[in-house]
């Protein structure tokens, strides 16, 4: 397995399942309702829904960088506002996150391996490797937050 396949595998494990540390993002979210996703059980913390939208924003950012767009993520795209909590909107947010993760896996799998140590765009100067692996780290960081929020919801 080459580096690209390993990264794609880790993207899948962090989002869908099979991560060695415990539940992946979508495993944690499988039983979360729209009302729970929009709740704020911990004062000052983001909601689960906001975290899902934030994860989607990070995937969108890296995918745009692969296409050569150097534009940074604006605050509204980094932490978008959630819509009124309907099950339809919640499922759409989850479907969008899943689709972005799948797109990232496909992009990584065909990304030129000789370019993994090169920056994707001039600014910021992060290498492709750092940004691709960074998505997995970002997913798992926020998976921990989602787990804490779910526990707070159940108390």
N, C-alpha and C positions, 0 to 999 in steps of 0.2 A: 504494500500500500504506500503510495507516495504522499508527500506532505499535503497536497490539495485534498486527497481523499480522506486523510486523517482529520483535517480541519472540517470538512463537510460532515464527517461522522460526528464530530464533537458538537457542531451546530445542531444536528438532529438530536443528539442525546441531551443537550442542555434545554432544548425547547420541548421535545416530544416525550422522551423517556429513555431509560437505560443509563442515566448518569450514575457514576459510582457513588456519589455523595448522598444521594437520596432523590426525592421527587424533582422532576423537571418542571418547567414553568406550566406547560399545559396539563401535566398531571395534577398540579396543585389547583388549577382553575376548573377542572372538569365538573365539579359540583357547586361552583359559585354561581349564585343567582345575580341578576342585574341589581336588585336592591342591595345585596351584600357587597357587590363590586363597587357600588357608589357610596357605601357607608364609610364613616370616619370613626372607627372604634378607638383610635389613638389620637388624641388632640395634637394638632400640628403636623401629623403625618399625612402623606399622600394616601388616597384611596387605592384599592386594588385596580379599579378602572383606570385611574390616572397612570398607574404603573404600566398597565398594558399599553396604553396609548404612547407612553414614553418609550417603551421597548420597540414599538413599531416605528417611532421617530428615529431611533438609533439605526435600525435596519435600513430605513429609507435613506438616511445620511450616508452610510457606507456604500449602499448600492449606487447612489448618485456619484459618489467619489470614484467608483469603478468606471463610471461613464465619463469621468473627467471634470465633473462639476466641483469647484473649490468652495462654493458657497457654504458658509457655516450654518448651523442650525439656529434659527431664531428662537427666542424664549417661548413663543406661542407654539412652535412645532416641537420643541424639546419637552414641554409640559403642557400639552393641549388640555383644554377644558373638556370635561365629560359632558355628554348630553343628558337630558332627563333619562333616568334609568328605566329603559324598557328592555324586555328580554330580546327583542329583535335587534336593537342597537348593540346590546351586549354581545350577542352572538356574532354580529357583523364585525365588531372590534376584535373578537377572538379569531374569526375567520381571516381577517386582514393580517393579524400577527402571524398566524400559521402560514399564510401565503407568502409573506415577506421572508420568513425563515426558509421556506422551500426554495424561493427564488435565490436567496443567498447561497444555499447549498449548491444549486445548479451553477451559479456564477463562479463560486470557488472551485468547483470540480473541473471547469474548463479554463480557469485563469492560467495564463502562462507561468509555469513554475519558475522560470528564470527571472520573473518580475516580482516574486514574493518579497524580496528584500528591498524593493524600490518603493518610494512613496507613491500613493495613488494619485495625489495631486500635490501641487507645490505648497499649499497651505491648508491645513497643518502638515508638517513633514513626517507623518507617521507612515511606516511601511505598510504594504498590503497585508503582510503576515500579522503585524500588530493589530491592524484594524479587524481582520477576520477572526483572529483568536480573541480579540477584545470583545467581539459580539458575544462569544460564549461566556466570557467572564462577566459581562454586563447582565446577561440573562440570569446567571446563577446568583449574582449579587441581589438582583431584584426578586428572584425566586425566594430567597431567604426572607425578604421583607413581606412578600405575599404570605408566606407561611406564618409569620408573626401576626399579620393582620387577620388571617383566618382564625388563629387561636384566640385573638382578642374578640372576634365576633362571637365565638362560642362560649365566652364567659359571661 
